[in-house]
Amino acid sequence: MTQDSPDIWTQSAQQFQQTLSENWSKALQSLQNMELGAAGASFAAPVAESPKLSFSPEKMQQLQQQYLSDTAELWAKGLQGAALQSNDKRFAGQAWDANPAAAFSAAAYLLNARTLMGLADAVEADDKTRARIHFAVEQLTAAAAPSNFMALNAEAQQKAIETKGESIAKGVQNLLHDLRQGHVSMTDESLFEVGKNVATTEGAVVFENDLFQLIEYKPLTAKVYEKPFLLIPPCINKFYILDLQPENSLIRYAVAQGQRTFVVSWRNPDASLAHKTWDDYIEDAVIKAIAVTQEISGSKTINALGFCVGGTMLGTALAVLAARGEKPVASATFLTSLLDFTDTGILDVFIDEAFVKYREREMGQGGLMKGQDLSSTFSFLRPNDLVWNYVVGNYLKGETPPPFDLLYWNSDSTNLPGPFYAWYLRNTYLENRLVKPGQAVVCGEKIDLGRVDMPVYIYGSREDHIVPIGGAYASTQALPGKKRFVMGASGHIAGVINPPAKNKRSHWIRKDGKLPTSHADWLADATEQPGSWWTDWSQWLKAQAGKQIPAPKTYGKGKYKAVEAAPGRYVKAKA
């Protein structure tokens, strides 16, 4: 930073000195008055009166000393004309350093944000209350960043000057466009079309009912394994996250490995499905898909995979079948799925008895959980990356976000039936009944995961913020059969969608195959392997799939005939 603007520095110094003590007291007051329970549109609910907060005296003293020290350093750098550089990518551009007032506002903001987060950590309360305060402060500080405002964003101002105002005009156009479509654009959605350049693996719909279509994919090999392979994706998203482009499609990869592959494509619920329950989805979708796959293939047993909530649903369905004395699934794969909801990560801040009761009253007997509300909540789990980054780029800088298939899928939201959603909240996140034998009753059967005795492959992503790695690992303790656990790098989606051909990231395995109680103990003796986990899983799945037989030349069998070409019409319905 230069010393070209001494008046600006003088004015900033005077204002900063006047508000220095005020910032401290206001921060304390804000935390003490904070509403702890309403964070995120889809989880907002009436909450009890906020508890009276107290702070650790030792942490408070350390924090105050650090704040005063950092303030003095900040002011000294300003007087010396030193560049107030930051590793924060929101303020990393050269335009920030070239503008003394903007750089100072960014540095002051980062100092105050760090201090507020320190205050949240200094609260003396139970873990859940502290986590809620931490989450709320993160939301407030992310929203208050000077980069989010045209009057303070040096890069946006510079671009407006360079383009002679065209960036501002484009930003207004982008804002109006996003208002019409109902969500912030993360990519140029006009460049994608389901069935045209995403979800393009060749296949046909061979069965459908009110809840789902079953897609059978065309073999890519002369022979296939005799036991067919059924994928259960999450019903809170569309299945084509598993089939984005040919080069990163898990579905196409499975087909190319000789697996006779079937996939559930969920219907996007409208008012006609507003009464559907968790039991309906287990009986009439997951269990039905298993049965139809058996009938079409003629195989006594199949292999199945559940991804995210699809894994929770698959595990529930397998427990229902086990209670009935049935075992149509020979092996199961669980990708970033929760069966034991002890460790649910950041999502736990939303869940308590008052919130669940509110949702049960609101939609437990009927209604829809809007897809856009769910999508917004998951985005605000990472507000800087998934919300404000696009607000700044789209509206302040007038940029069109680049084409990205994964972000197109992320914006293609789905609704949930209210009764399904309410049951899920209470029985999993709140009361964790699936891992308590006999506590959850589904489809008239008492659930006991201890009876789901089959080989299972369990995958978790190291940086997953939706299914924490500890939560994914906990399934190894809930299921009794022979198990293999693998951890991949990256997060909930990027960790899963990691094709071998790209030779990216890495994964961890334990060569001794042991599964101690905790993930930390497992990791202590795990070995990092370069590249994708897909190859390890493929070899495991082949060992469960039986002998190879000639690939079928037609879709379906008997009464199950091709209804329409993949990806089918259900996946194209918008929320």
C-alpha positions as CSV (number, residue, x, y, z in Angstrom):
1,M,0.0,0.0,0.0
2,T,1.2,3.5,-0.8
3,Q,1.1,6.7,1.2
4,D,-0.7,8.6,-1.5
5,S,-3.8,9.4,0.6
6,P,-2.8,10.7,4.0
7,D,-6.2,12.3,4.5
8,I,-7.9,8.9,4.2
9,W,-5.5,7.4,6.7
10,T,-6.1,10.2,9.2
11,Q,-9.9,9.9,8.9
12,S,-9.7,6.1,9.2
13,A,-7.4,6.4,12.2
14,Q,-9.8,8.8,14.0
15,Q,-12.8,6.6,13.2
16,F,-11.0,3.4,14.2
17,Q,-9.9,4.9,17.5
18,Q,-13.4,6.1,18.3
19,T,-14.9,2.6,17.7
20,L,-12.2,0.5,19.1
21,S,-13.7,0.1,22.6
22,E,-17.2,0.0,21.2
23,N,-16.5,-3.0,19.0
24,W,-15.6,-5.0,22.1
25,S,-18.7,-4.3,24.0
26,K,-20.9,-4.6,21.0
27,A,-19.5,-8.0,20.2
28,L,-20.2,-9.3,23.7
29,Q,-23.7,-7.9,23.6
30,S,-24.4,-9.5,20.2
31,L,-23.4,-12.9,21.4
32,Q,-25.4,-12.6,24.6
33,N,-28.6,-11.7,22.7
34,M,-28.1,-14.1,19.8
35,E,-31.0,-16.3,18.6
36,L,-29.4,-19.7,18.7
37,G,-31.9,-21.9,16.9
38,A,-32.7,-20.2,13.6
39,A,-29.9,-20.7,11.1
40,G,-30.8,-21.6,7.6
41,A,-34.0,-21.2,5.7
42,S,-35.0,-24.9,5.7
43,F,-34.3,-25.4,9.4
44,A,-35.6,-22.1,10.8
45,A,-38.1,-22.8,13.6
46,P,-39.3,-21.2,16.8
47,V,-36.9,-21.8,19.6
48,A,-37.0,-21.4,23.3
49,E,-35.5,-18.3,24.9
50,S,-31.8,-18.1,24.3
51,P,-29.7,-19.2,27.3
52,K,-27.7,-16.7,29.3
53,L,-24.2,-16.9,28.1
54,S,-21.0,-16.6,30.2
55,F,-17.4,-16.5,29.0
56,S,-14.2,-18.0,30.2
57,P,-12.3,-15.2,32.0
58,E,-8.9,-16.6,30.9
59,K,-9.9,-16.9,27.2
60,M,-11.5,-13.4,27.4
61,Q,-8.3,-11.9,28.8
62,Q,-6.1,-13.6,26.2
63,L,-8.5,-12.6,23.4
64,Q,-8.7,-8.9,24.5
65,Q,-4.9,-8.7,24.7
66,Q,-4.5,-10.3,21.3
67,Y,-7.1,-7.9,19.9
68,L,-5.3,-4.8,21.2
69,S,-2.0,-6.1,20.0
70,D,-3.3,-6.9,16.5
71,T,-5.0,-3.5,16.3
72,A,-1.7,-1.7,17.1
73,E,0.1,-3.8,14.5
74,L,-2.6,-3.0,11.9
75,W,-2.4,0.7,12.6
76,A,1.4,0.7,12.5
77,K,1.4,-1.0,9.1
78,G,-1.0,1.6,7.8
79,L,1.1,4.5,9.0
80,Q,4.2,2.9,7.5
81,G,2.5,2.4,4.1
82,A,3.0,-1.3,4.3
83,A,0.8,-3.5,2.2
84,L,-2.0,-5.0,4.3
85,Q,-1.8,-8.4,2.5
86,S,-4.0,-11.3,3.3
87,N,-4.2,-14.9,2.4
88,D,-8.0,-14.7,2.3
89,K,-8.9,-15.1,-1.4
90,R,-11.7,-12.5,-1.0
91,F,-9.1,-9.8,-0.6
92,A,-6.1,-11.3,-2.5
93,G,-6.5,-9.2,-5.6
94,Q,-4.1,-6.4,-6.4
95,A,-6.9,-3.9,-6.4
96,W,-7.3,-4.2,-2.7
97,D,-3.6,-3.4,-2.0
98,A,-3.8,-0.5,-4.4
99,N,-6.7,1.1,-2.5
100,P,-5.6,2.2,1.0
101,A,-9.2,2.6,2.3
102,A,-10.3,-0.8,0.9
103,A,-7.3,-2.6,2.2
104,F,-7.7,-1.1,5.6
105,S,-11.4,-2.1,5.7
106,A,-10.5,-5.6,4.7
107,A,-7.8,-5.9,7.4
108,A,-10.0,-4.4,10.1
109,Y,-12.8,-6.8,9.1
110,L,-10.6,-9.8,9.3
111,L,-9.4,-8.7,12.7
112,N,-12.9,-8.2,14.0
113,A,-14.1,-11.5,12.4
114,R,-11.3,-13.4,14.1
115,T,-12.1,-11.8,17.4
116,L,-15.8,-12.6,17.1
117,M,-15.0,-16.3,16.4
118,G,-12.7,-16.2,19.4
119,L,-15.6,-14.9,21.5
120,A,-17.7,-17.8,20.3
121,D,-15.0,-20.2,21.3
122,A,-14.8,-18.6,24.7
123,V,-18.4,-19.2,25.6
124,E,-18.8,-21.5,28.6
125,A,-21.7,-23.8,27.5
126,D,-22.4,-27.3,26.3
127,D,-20.9,-28.4,23.0
128,K,-24.2,-28.0,21.1
129,T,-24.8,-24.4,22.3
130,R,-21.2,-23.4,21.5
131,A,-21.5,-25.0,18.0
132,R,-24.7,-23.1,17.4
133,I,-23.1,-19.8,18.4
134,H,-20.0,-20.6,16.3
135,F,-22.2,-21.3,13.3
136,A,-24.3,-18.1,13.7
137,V,-21.2,-16.0,14.1
138,E,-19.7,-17.6,10.9
139,Q,-22.9,-16.6,9.0
140,L,-22.8,-13.1,10.3
141,T,-19.2,-12.4,9.6
142,A,-19.4,-14.0,6.2
143,A,-22.3,-11.7,5.3
144,A,-20.6,-8.6,6.7
145,A,-17.4,-8.9,4.6
146,P,-16.6,-5.7,2.8
147,S,-16.1,-7.7,-0.4
148,N,-19.9,-8.2,-0.5
149,F,-20.6,-4.5,-1.0
150,M,-20.0,-2.4,-4.1
151,A,-19.0,0.6,-2.0
152,L,-16.2,-1.4,-0.3
153,N,-15.1,-3.9,-2.9
154,A,-12.0,-2.5,-4.6
155,E,-12.0,-5.2,-7.4
156,A,-15.6,-4.6,-8.4
157,Q,-15.0,-0.8,-8.4
158,Q,-11.9,-1.2,-10.6
159,K,-13.8,-3.5,-13.0
160,A,-16.6,-0.9,-13.2
161,I,-14.1,1.8,-14.2
162,E,-12.3,-0.4,-16.7
163,T,-15.5,-1.5,-18.4
164,K,-17.0,2.0,-18.2
165,G,-19.9,0.7,-16.2
166,E,-20.7,-2.3,-18.3
167,S,-20.0,-4.7,-15.4
168,I,-22.5,-2.9,-13.2
169,A,-25.2,-3.2,-16.0
170,K,-24.4,-6.9,-16.4
171,G,-24.5,-7.4,-12.7
172,V,-28.0,-5.9,-12.6
173,Q,-29.1,-8.3,-15.4
174,N,-27.6,-11.2,-13.5
175,L,-29.5,-10.2,-10.4
176,L,-32.8,-9.9,-12.2
177,H,-32.2,-13.3,-13.9
178,D,-31.5,-15.0,-10.6
179,L,-34.5,-13.4,-8.9
180,R,-36.7,-14.9,-11.7
181,Q,-35.1,-18.4,-11.4
182,G,-35.3,-18.3,-7.6
183,H,-31.6,-19.0,-6.8
184,V,-28.1,-17.7,-7.2
185,S,-26.4,-19.0,-10.3
186,M,-23.3,-21.0,-9.6
187,T,-22.7,-21.9,-13.3
188,D,-24.1,-21.0,-16.7
189,E,-27.1,-23.3,-16.5
190,S,-28.1,-22.5,-20.1
191,L,-25.2,-24.7,-21.3
192,F,-26.5,-27.9,-19.7
193,E,-29.4,-30.2,-20.5
194,V,-30.2,-33.4,-18.8
195,G,-30.0,-36.2,-21.3
196,K,-28.0,-34.1,-23.8
197,N,-24.7,-33.3,-22.1
198,V,-25.2,-34.7,-18.6
199,A,-26.8,-38.0,-17.7
200,T,-25.9,-39.4,-21.1
201,T,-25.0,-43.1,-20.4
202,E,-27.1,-45.2,-22.7
203,G,-30.0,-47.1,-21.2
204,A,-33.8,-47.4,-20.8
205,V,-36.4,-47.0,-18.1
206,V,-37.8,-50.6,-17.5
207,F,-40.1,-49.9,-14.6
208,E,-41.9,-46.9,-13.0
209,N,-44.3,-46.1,-10.2
210,D,-45.3,-43.0,-8.4
211,L,-42.0,-42.7,-6.6
212,F,-39.3,-43.8,-9.0
213,Q,-38.2,-45.0,-12.4
214,L,-35.8,-47.9,-12.7
215,I,-33.2,-47.5,-15.4
216,E,-31.3,-50.4,-16.9
217,Y,-28.0,-49.5,-18.7
218,K,-26.8,-50.9,-21.9
219,P,-23.8,-53.2,-21.4
220,L,-20.4,-52.1,-22.7
221,T,-18.8,-55.5,-22.4
222,A,-19.6,-58.8,-24.2
223,K,-20.1,-60.5,-20.8
224,V,-21.5,-59.2,-17.6
225,Y,-21.4,-60.6,-14.0
226,E,-24.4,-62.7,-13.2
227,K,-25.5,-60.8,-10.1
228,P,-26.8,-57.4,-11.2
229,F,-25.8,-54.1,-9.6
230,L,-28.4,-51.6,-8.3
231,L,-27.6,-48.1,-7.3
232,I,-29.8,-46.1,-4.8
233,P,-29.0,-42.4,-5.0
234,P,-30.2,-39.9,-2.4
235,C,-33.8,-38.8,-3.0
236,I,-32.8,-35.2,-1.9
237,N,-30.8,-34.9,-5.1
238,K,-31.0,-36.2,-8.7
239,F,-29.3,-39.4,-9.6
240,Y,-27.1,-37.9,-12.4
241,I,-24.5,-36.8,-9.9
242,L,-23.4,-40.4,-10.6
243,D,-23.6,-39.8,-14.4
244,L,-22.4,-36.2,-15.1
245,Q,-20.1,-36.7,-18.1
246,P,-18.8,-39.9,-19.6
247,E,-15.3,-39.4,-18.2
248,N,-16.5,-38.9,-14.6
249,S,-19.6,-41.1,-14.5
250,L,-19.6,-43.8,-11.8
251,I,-22.5,-45.4,-13.6
252,R,-20.6,-45.7,-16.9
253,Y,-17.5,-46.9,-15.0
254,A,-19.6,-49.7,-13.4
255,V,-21.0,-50.7,-16.7
256,A,-17.6,-50.7,-18.3
257,Q,-16.4,-53.0,-15.6
258,G,-18.9,-55.6,-16.6
259,Q,-21.6,-54.9,-14.0
260,R,-25.2,-55.2,-15.3
261,T,-26.2,-51.9,-13.8
262,F,-29.6,-50.6,-12.7
263,V,-30.3,-47.1,-11.1
264,V,-33.2,-45.7,-9.2
265,S,-34.3,-42.3,-10.6
266,W,-36.4,-40.5,-8.0
267,R,-39.5,-38.6,-9.0
268,N,-39.4,-34.9,-8.0
269,P,-42.3,-34.8,-5.5
270,D,-45.2,-32.4,-6.2
271,A,-48.5,-32.0,-4.3
272,S,-49.7,-35.5,-5.4
273,L,-46.9,-37.0,-3.3
274,A,-47.1,-34.7,-0.3
275,H,-48.5,-37.5,1.9
276,K,-45.7,-40.0,1.2
277,T,-43.9,-41.4,4.2
278,W,-40.5,-43.0,5.0
279,D,-42.3,-46.4,4.9
280,D,-43.6,-45.7,1.4
281,Y,-40.1,-44.9,0.1
282,I,-38.6,-48.1,1.7
283,E,-41.4,-50.5,0.7
284,D,-42.5,-49.1,-2.6
285,A,-39.2,-47.8,-3.9
286,V,-36.1,-49.4,-2.4
287,I,-37.5,-52.8,-1.8
288,K,-39.5,-52.7,-5.0
289,A,-36.4,-51.7,-7.0
290,I,-34.5,-54.7,-5.5
291,A,-37.3,-57.1,-6.4
292,V,-37.7,-55.7,-10.0
293,T,-33.9,-56.0,-10.5
294,Q,-34.1,-59.6,-9.4
295,E,-36.9,-60.4,-11.7
296,I,-35.4,-58.8,-14.8
297,S,-32.0,-60.4,-14.3
298,G,-33.3,-63.7,-13.1
299,S,-30.7,-63.7,-10.3
300,K,-31.6,-64.9,-6.8
301,T,-29.5,-62.1,-5.3
302,I,-28.2,-58.8,-6.4
303,N,-25.5,-56.3,-5.3
304,A,-26.6,-52.9,-4.1
305,L,-25.1,-49.4,-3.5
306,G,-26.5,-46.5,-1.5
307,F,-25.1,-43.0,-1.7
308,C,-25.7,-40.4,1.1
309,V,-29.4,-40.6,2.2
310,G,-29.7,-43.4,-0.4
311,G,-27.3,-45.4,1.9
312,T,-29.5,-44.8,4.9
313,M,-32.5,-45.9,3.0
314,L,-30.7,-49.0,1.6
315,G,-29.6,-50.0,5.1
316,T,-33.2,-49.5,6.4
317,A,-34.6,-51.6,3.6
318,L,-32.1,-54.4,4.2
319,A,-33.1,-54.4,7.9
320,V,-36.7,-54.7,7.0
321,L,-36.0,-57.6,4.6
322,A,-33.9,-59.3,7.3
323,A,-36.8,-59.0,9.8
324,R,-38.9,-60.8,7.2
325,G,-36.4,-63.5,6.8
326,E,-35.5,-62.4,3.3
327,K,-31.9,-61.8,1.9
328,P,-32.2,-60.7,-1.7
329,V,-29.0,-58.6,-1.5
330,A,-25.7,-60.4,-1.5
331,S,-23.5,-57.3,-0.8
332,A,-23.9,-53.6,-0.1
333,T,-21.8,-50.5,-0.7
334,F,-22.4,-47.4,1.4
335,L,-20.9,-44.2,0.0
336,T,-20.8,-41.2,2.4
337,S,-23.8,-42.6,4.3
338,L,-25.0,-42.4,7.9
339,L,-26.5,-45.4,9.7
340,D,-25.3,-44.3,13.1
341,F,-26.3,-40.6,13.6
342,T,-24.1,-40.0,16.6
343,D,-21.7,-37.8,14.6
344,T,-23.6,-35.6,12.2
345,G,-21.2,-32.7,12.1
346,I,-22.4,-29.2,11.5
347,L,-26.0,-30.3,10.7
348,D,-26.4,-31.1,14.4
349,V,-26.7,-27.4,15.2
350,F,-30.2,-27.4,13.7
351,I,-31.6,-30.4,15.4
352,D,-33.4,-30.4,18.7
353,E,-36.8,-31.5,20.1
354,A,-38.4,-28.1,19.5
355,F,-37.3,-28.0,15.9
356,V,-38.4,-31.5,15.1
357,K,-41.8,-30.9,16.7
358,Y,-42.2,-27.8,14.7
359,R,-41.5,-29.7,11.5
360,E,-43.9,-32.5,12.5
361,R,-46.7,-30.0,13.2
362,E,-45.9,-28.1,9.9
363,M,-45.7,-31.0,7.5
364,G,-45.7,-34.3,9.4
365,Q,-49.2,-35.2,8.1
366,G,-48.7,-33.8,4.6
367,G,-46.9,-31.1,2.6
368,L,-43.6,-30.5,0.9
369,M,-40.1,-29.7,2.0
370,K,-39.1,-27.3,-0.8
371,G,-36.0,-28.3,-2.6
372,Q,-34.7,-24.7,-2.9
373,D,-34.9,-24.4,0.9
374,L,-32.8,-27.5,1.4
375,S,-30.3,-26.4,-1.3
376,S,-29.9,-23.0,0.4
377,T,-29.3,-24.5,3.8
378,F,-26.5,-26.8,2.4
379,S,-25.0,-23.9,0.6
380,F,-24.9,-21.8,3.8
381,L,-22.9,-24.6,5.5
382,R,-20.0,-23.1,3.4
383,P,-21.2,-19.5,3.0
384,N,-18.1,-17.9,1.5
385,D,-17.5,-20.6,-1.1
386,L,-21.1,-21.4,-2.1
387,V,-23.0,-18.2,-1.5
388,W,-21.1,-14.9,-1.2
389,N,-18.5,-15.9,-3.8
390,Y,-21.3,-16.0,-6.4
391,V,-23.0,-12.9,-5.1
392,V,-19.8,-10.9,-5.6
393,G,-19.0,-12.4,-9.0
394,N,-22.5,-12.4,-10.5
395,Y,-23.8,-9.1,-9.2
396,L,-20.9,-6.8,-8.2
397,K,-18.5,-7.8,-11.0
398,G,-21.1,-8.7,-13.6
399,E,-19.4,-12.0,-14.4
400,T,-21.1,-15.1,-15.9
401,P,-19.9,-18.1,-13.8
402,P,-18.0,-20.7,-15.9
403,P,-19.7,-24.0,-17.0
404,F,-19.4,-26.7,-14.4
405,D,-21.5,-29.8,-14.5
406,L,-21.4,-30.5,-10.8
407,L,-22.7,-27.1,-9.9
408,Y,-25.4,-27.4,-12.5
409,W,-26.5,-30.6,-10.7
410,N,-26.2,-28.8,-7.3
411,S,-28.7,-26.2,-8.5
412,D,-31.2,-28.7,-9.8
413,S,-33.0,-29.2,-6.6
414,T,-35.7,-31.7,-5.5
415,N,-38.6,-31.5,-3.1
416,L,-39.3,-34.0,-0.3
417,P,-42.6,-35.2,1.0
418,G,-43.2,-33.7,4.5
419,P,-44.1,-36.9,6.3
420,F,-40.9,-38.6,4.9
421,Y,-38.8,-35.6,6.0
422,A,-40.4,-35.4,9.5
423,W,-39.9,-39.1,10.2
424,Y,-36.3,-38.9,9.0
425,L,-35.5,-36.0,11.3
426,R,-36.9,-37.6,14.4
427,N,-35.8,-41.2,13.9
428,T,-32.2,-40.5,12.7
429,Y,-30.8,-37.1,13.5
430,L,-32.7,-36.5,16.8
431,E,-33.1,-40.0,18.3
432,N,-30.7,-42.1,16.3
433,R,-33.0,-45.1,16.4
434,L,-31.6,-47.1,13.5
435,V,-28.7,-48.4,15.5
436,K,-30.9,-49.2,18.5
437,P,-32.3,-52.6,17.9
438,G,-36.1,-52.6,17.9
439,Q,-36.4,-48.9,18.5
440,A,-37.4,-47.9,14.9
441,V,-40.4,-49.6,13.3
442,V,-40.4,-49.4,9.4
443,C,-43.0,-51.1,7.2
444,G,-44.3,-52.9,10.2
445,E,-40.9,-54.4,11.2
446,K,-38.7,-53.6,14.1
447,I,-35.3,-52.6,12.7
448,D,-32.1,-54.3,13.8
449,L,-29.0,-53.6,11.7
450,G,-27.3,-56.5,13.5
451,R,-29.3,-58.8,11.2
452,V,-28.0,-57.2,8.1
453,D,-25.2,-59.8,7.7
454,M,-23.5,-59.5,4.4
455,P,-20.2,-58.3,2.9
456,V,-20.2,-54.4,2.8
457,Y,-17.9,-51.8,1.4
458,I,-18.0,-48.5,3.3
459,Y,-16.6,-45.3,1.9
460,G,-16.2,-41.9,3.7
461,S,-14.6,-38.7,2.5
462,R,-12.0,-37.0,4.7
463,E,-13.3,-33.4,4.4
464,D,-17.0,-34.2,4.2
465,H,-19.1,-31.5,5.9
466,I,-22.4,-33.3,5.4
467,V,-21.5,-36.9,6.5
468,P,-18.4,-36.4,8.7
469,I,-15.7,-39.1,8.3
470,G,-16.4,-40.3,11.8
471,G,-20.1,-40.7,11.0
472,A,-19.3,-42.7,7.9
473,Y,-16.9,-44.9,9.7
474,A,-19.4,-45.6,12.5
475,S,-21.3,-47.9,10.0
476,T,-18.4,-50.4,10.5
477,Q,-19.5,-50.9,14.1
478,A,-23.2,-51.1,13.3
479,L,-23.1,-53.8,10.6
480,P,-22.1,-57.4,11.5
481,G,-20.8,-58.8,8.2
482,K,-17.4,-58.8,6.6
483,K,-16.5,-55.2,6.0
484,R,-14.0,-53.1,4.1
485,F,-13.6,-49.4,4.9
486,V,-11.9,-46.9,2.6
487,M,-11.4,-43.2,3.1
488,G,-11.0,-40.8,0.2
489,A,-9.6,-37.3,0.0
490,S,-11.8,-34.2,-0.5
491,G,-15.5,-33.7,0.4
492,H,-19.0,-35.2,0.1
493,I,-19.2,-35.0,-3.7
494,A,-15.7,-34.4,-5.0
495,G,-14.4,-37.3,-2.9
496,V,-16.9,-39.7,-4.4
497,I,-16.8,-38.5,-8.0
498,N,-13.1,-39.2,-8.6
499,P,-12.6,-41.3,-11.7
500,P,-9.3,-43.2,-12.0
501,A,-8.4,-41.8,-15.4
502,K,-7.9,-38.3,-13.9
503,N,-5.3,-39.7,-11.4
504,K,-6.4,-37.1,-8.8
505,R,-6.4,-37.1,-5.0
506,S,-5.8,-40.2,-3.0
507,H,-7.4,-42.7,-0.6
508,W,-6.5,-44.6,2.5
509,I,-6.8,-48.3,3.3
510,R,-5.7,-50.6,6.1
511,K,-3.9,-53.6,4.8
512,D,-4.6,-55.7,7.9
513,G,-8.3,-55.1,7.4
514,K,-8.9,-54.3,11.1
515,L,-11.8,-52.0,12.1
516,P,-11.2,-50.6,15.6
517,T,-13.9,-48.7,17.4
518,S,-12.9,-45.2,16.3
519,H,-11.9,-43.8,13.0
520,A,-8.9,-42.2,14.5
521,D,-7.6,-45.6,15.6
522,W,-8.3,-47.0,12.1
523,L,-6.4,-44.1,10.5
524,A,-3.4,-44.5,12.7
525,D,-2.5,-47.7,10.8
526,A,-4.0,-46.8,7.4
527,T,-1.8,-46.3,4.3
528,E,-2.3,-43.6,1.8
529,Q,-2.7,-44.7,-1.8
530,P,-2.4,-42.4,-4.8
531,G,-5.4,-41.9,-7.1
532,S,-9.0,-42.9,-7.0
533,W,-10.7,-45.4,-4.7
534,W,-12.9,-46.6,-7.6
535,T,-10.4,-49.3,-8.6
536,D,-10.2,-50.8,-5.1
537,W,-14.1,-50.8,-4.9
538,S,-14.4,-52.3,-8.4
539,Q,-12.2,-55.3,-7.5
540,W,-14.1,-55.8,-4.3
541,L,-17.5,-55.7,-6.2
542,K,-16.3,-58.2,-8.8
543,A,-15.5,-60.6,-6.1
544,Q,-19.1,-60.4,-4.9
545,A,-20.7,-60.6,-8.4
546,G,-20.4,-64.3,-9.3
547,K,-19.5,-65.7,-12.7
548,Q,-19.6,-63.9,-16.0
549,I,-22.4,-64.6,-18.5
550,P,-23.3,-63.2,-21.9
551,A,-24.5,-59.7,-21.8
552,P,-28.3,-59.2,-22.4
553,K,-29.2,-57.8,-25.8
554,T,-32.4,-56.2,-24.8
555,Y,-33.7,-54.1,-21.9
556,G,-36.0,-55.6,-19.3
557,K,-37.6,-59.0,-19.3
558,G,-41.2,-60.3,-19.6
559,K,-43.6,-57.7,-18.3
560,Y,-40.8,-55.3,-17.7
561,K,-40.2,-53.6,-21.1
562,A,-38.4,-50.4,-22.1
563,V,-40.7,-47.5,-21.3
564,E,-38.5,-44.7,-22.6
565,A,-34.8,-44.0,-23.1
566,A,-32.6,-43.1,-20.2
567,P,-32.4,-40.8,-18.3
568,G,-36.2,-40.8,-18.4
569,R,-38.7,-38.0,-17.7
570,Y,-38.7,-38.1,-13.9
571,V,-35.2,-36.7,-13.6
572,K,-36.1,-33.8,-15.9
573,A,-38.9,-32.5,-13.6
574,K,-38.0,-29.3,-11.8
575,A,-38.8,-28.6,-8.2
